[in-house]
Amino acid sequence: MAIMLGGAAAGAAKKIRTKLLAIAAYQLQCSVDDLLYADGQVLHRANQSKLMTWDALVEIAHRKFHLLPADMEPGLQEKFVWEVPTGGQLPTSDGRVQMYPCHSFESHLVLLSIDPDTCKVTLRRYVCGHDCGVMISPDVVHGMTYGGIAHGLGAALMEKFSYSEEGQLLAGTFMDYLLPSAHEVPSITIVDHCTPSPLTEFGQKGSGEAGYLGSPAAIASAVNDALQPRGASIDALPMTPQAIWTALHSSQLTGT
């Protein structure tokens, strides 16, 4: 969304800015090149006391049509189509299709412990380093990352669609389908890194799935690291206390 809609919105906004500059140039009797658009106002570069406010420009565009340049239609509606930058290169010489113009990167570092008696997993520390290019709204990106990590924690340790032998769903409500709460989600440290994409309008990349893709893998790997000295491992999710107990018990029975 940030890549496609961001590019389209920026393109339409630039067209509207060009129209506003043309309206102001006509009113101030100067060239468009003499004007500067800043903070919703159009200023004369050489004499910034000569200006037109946003309100005045919008009123001319929508109500005072007689003040518009002769060849200009009223209104400030514009349309702009932004396409995937690499779309015109499809397909590649070997017949492959690569629509996505840029990729985000994340790294997850997890410190956890397993209670030897209850087999419960406790996350002690969680650090996520990520690079999604230029962050248009850092708060939104961080919020998606926090939520994605919490979602991944649930996938790794708790959430499961359970069925009876007859195929009846046993976890159809939140009374039976276990989700992580604020008690299970640890304090999360996010390390921001920015490598702007040269292919997008603002250098932004995608971050909609931030947190969720790396979180289950990192947590599962940490659980198996903790089990390794006991000769046990788990290769299925969720890694519930029952599943961990079973893995430890099986390793003891086999003598590994």
C-alpha positions in Angstrom: 0.0 0.0 0.0 2.8 2.4 0.9 4.5 1.7 -2.4 1.5 1.7 -4.8 -0.9 4.1 -3.1 1.9 6.3 -1.9 3.2 6.7 -5.4 -0.3 7.4 -6.9 -1.2 9.9 -4.2 2.1 11.7 -4.6 1.6 11.9 -8.4 -1.9 13.3 -8.1 -0.7 15.8 -5.4 2.0 17.1 -7.7 -0.5 17.7 -10.5 -2.7 19.7 -8.0 0.4 21.7 -6.9 1.1 22.6 -10.5 -2.4 23.8 -10.9 -2.3 25.9 -7.7 1.0 27.5 -8.9 -0.7 28.4 -12.3 -3.6 30.0 -10.5 -1.3 32.0 -8.3 0.9 33.1 -11.2 -2.2 34.4 -13.1 -3.4 36.4 -10.0 0.1 37.8 -9.1 0.9 38.5 -12.8 4.2 36.7 -12.8 5.8 33.5 -14.1 5.2 30.2 -12.5 9.0 29.9 -12.2 9.0 33.0 -9.9 6.8 31.2 -7.4 7.4 28.8 -4.5 4.9 26.5 -2.9 5.4 26.0 0.8 3.2 25.2 3.8 0.0 25.4 1.8 0.9 28.9 0.4 2.3 30.2 -2.8 5.0 32.8 -2.3 6.9 35.0 -4.7 10.6 34.0 -4.5 11.9 37.5 -4.8 9.2 39.2 -2.7 7.6 36.8 -0.2 5.2 39.5 0.9 3.4 38.7 -2.3 1.6 35.5 -1.6 -1.7 33.6 -2.0 -3.0 31.5 0.9 -4.4 28.0 0.5 -7.9 29.2 1.3 -7.8 31.9 -1.4 -6.5 29.4 -4.0 -9.1 26.8 -3.2 -11.9 29.4 -3.3 -10.8 30.5 -6.8 -10.5 26.9 -8.0 -14.0 26.0 -6.7 -16.1 29.2 -6.6 -14.5 32.2 -8.3 -14.1 30.6 -11.7 -13.8 34.0 -13.4 -10.4 34.4 -11.7 -9.0 31.2 -13.3 -6.7 31.3 -16.3 -8.9 31.1 -19.5 -7.8 27.6 -20.4 -8.2 26.0 -17.0 -11.2 24.0 -15.8 -12.5 24.6 -12.2 -11.9 22.2 -9.3 -8.8 20.5 -7.8 -9.5 16.9 -8.7 -6.7 15.0 -10.3 -6.0 11.5 -11.4 -2.6 9.7 -11.5 -1.7 6.1 -12.3 1.4 4.8 -10.6 2.7 1.5 -12.0 5.2 -1.0 -10.6 8.6 0.4 -11.7 9.8 -3.0 -12.9 6.5 -3.9 -14.6 7.6 -2.8 -18.0 10.5 -5.3 -17.9 8.2 -8.4 -17.7 8.8 -11.2 -18.3 12.5 -11.8 -17.9 14.5 -13.6 -20.5 14.0 -16.9 -18.7 10.2 -16.4 -18.5 10.0 -15.4 -14.9 7.8 -12.7 -13.5 9.0 -10.3 -10.7 6.4 -7.7 -9.9 7.7 -6.5 -6.6 10.1 -3.6 -7.0 11.8 -3.7 -3.6 12.1 -5.8 -0.4 12.2 -5.0 3.3 14.6 -6.8 5.7 14.3 -7.8 9.3 16.4 -9.6 11.9 14.9 -11.1 15.1 17.0 -11.9 18.2 15.3 -13.8 21.0 16.3 -14.7 24.5 14.0 -17.2 26.2 13.9 -19.9 28.9 11.9 -23.1 29.4 10.8 -24.1 32.9 12.1 -27.6 33.4 9.0 -28.5 35.5 6.1 -27.0 33.6 7.8 -26.8 30.2 6.4 -23.2 29.9 8.4 -20.9 27.6 9.1 -17.4 28.9 10.5 -14.7 26.5 13.2 -12.8 28.4 14.3 -10.3 25.7 13.3 -9.5 22.2 15.1 -7.3 19.7 14.0 -6.7 16.1 16.1 -4.8 13.6 14.3 -3.8 10.4 14.8 -1.8 7.2 11.7 -0.8 5.3 13.3 2.1 3.5 11.9 5.6 4.4 9.3 5.3 7.1 6.4 7.6 6.1 4.9 7.2 9.6 7.3 5.6 12.1 4.6 5.2 14.7 2.5 3.1 12.2 5.6 1.0 11.2 6.5 0.3 14.9 2.9 -0.5 15.7 2.7 -3.1 12.9 6.0 -4.5 14.0 4.9 -4.9 17.7 1.6 -6.4 16.6 3.3 -8.7 14.1 5.7 -10.0 16.7 2.8 -10.6 19.2 1.0 -12.5 16.4 4.1 -14.6 15.6 4.5 -15.4 19.3 1.0 -16.8 19.3 1.7 -18.8 16.2 4.9 -20.2 17.6 3.7 -21.1 21.1 -0.1 -21.0 21.5 -2.5 -20.8 18.6 -3.9 -24.1 17.1 -7.0 -25.1 15.3 -7.8 -28.3 17.1 -10.3 -30.9 15.7 -11.8 -34.0 17.2 -11.4 -37.4 15.6 -14.8 -36.9 14.0 -13.6 -33.6 12.4 -15.4 -31.3 14.8 -13.6 -28.0 15.4 -12.7 -27.8 19.1 -11.3 -24.3 19.1 -14.0 -22.2 17.4 -14.2 -19.5 20.1 -11.6 -17.5 22.1 -12.6 -19.6 25.1 -10.7 -22.5 23.5 -8.4 -20.8 21.0 -5.4 -19.5 23.0 -4.1 -16.1 22.1 -1.1 -14.2 23.6 -2.0 -11.3 26.0 0.1 -8.4 27.2 1.4 -10.7 30.0 3.0 -13.1 27.5 4.4 -10.4 25.1 7.8 -9.2 26.3 9.2 -5.7 26.1 10.3 -5.4 22.4 13.3 -3.3 21.3 13.1 -2.1 17.7 16.2 -1.0 15.9 15.5 1.1 12.8 17.7 1.2 9.8 16.8 3.0 6.5 18.0 2.1 3.1 15.9 4.1 0.7 14.6 2.3 -2.4 15.6 4.0 -5.6 12.5 2.7 -7.3 9.7 4.3 -5.2 8.4 7.8 -4.8 9.7 8.5 -1.3 12.2 5.6 -1.0 9.6 3.6 1.0 9.3 -0.2 1.0 6.6 -2.5 2.2 6.2 -3.2 5.9 2.6 -4.5 6.2 3.8 -7.9 7.5 6.4 -6.4 9.8 7.2 -8.6 12.7 5.1 -11.6 11.8 7.3 -13.3 9.2 10.5 -13.5 11.4 8.9 -13.9 14.8 7.7 -17.5 14.7 10.9 -18.7 13.1 13.1 -16.9 15.6 11.1 -18.1 18.6 11.0 -21.7 17.3 14.7 -21.7 16.7 15.3 -20.4 20.2 13.1 -23.1 21.7 15.1 -25.8 19.8 18.4 -24.2 21.0 17.1 -24.6 24.6 16.1 -28.2 24.0 19.3 -29.2 22.2 21.4 -30.0 25.3 18.6 -32.5 26.3 18.8 -34.1 22.9 15.2 -33.0 22.0 13.8 -31.0 19.2 10.4 -29.9 17.8 9.5 -29.5 14.2 5.9 -28.4 14.4 3.9 -25.5 15.7 2.7 -24.5 18.2 5.4 -25.4 20.7 3.0 -25.7 23.7 4.2 -26.9 27.1 2.6 -30.3 26.3 4.5 -30.5 23.0 7.8 -29.6 24.7 7.1 -32.1 27.5 6.4 -34.8 24.9 9.6 -34.0 23.0 11.7 -34.2 26.2 10.0 -37.4 27.3 10.6 -39.0 23.9 14.2 -38.1 23.9 14.6 -39.7 27.4 12.9 -42.9 26.2 15.2 -43.2 23.2 18.2 -42.4 25.3 19.3 -39.4 23.2 
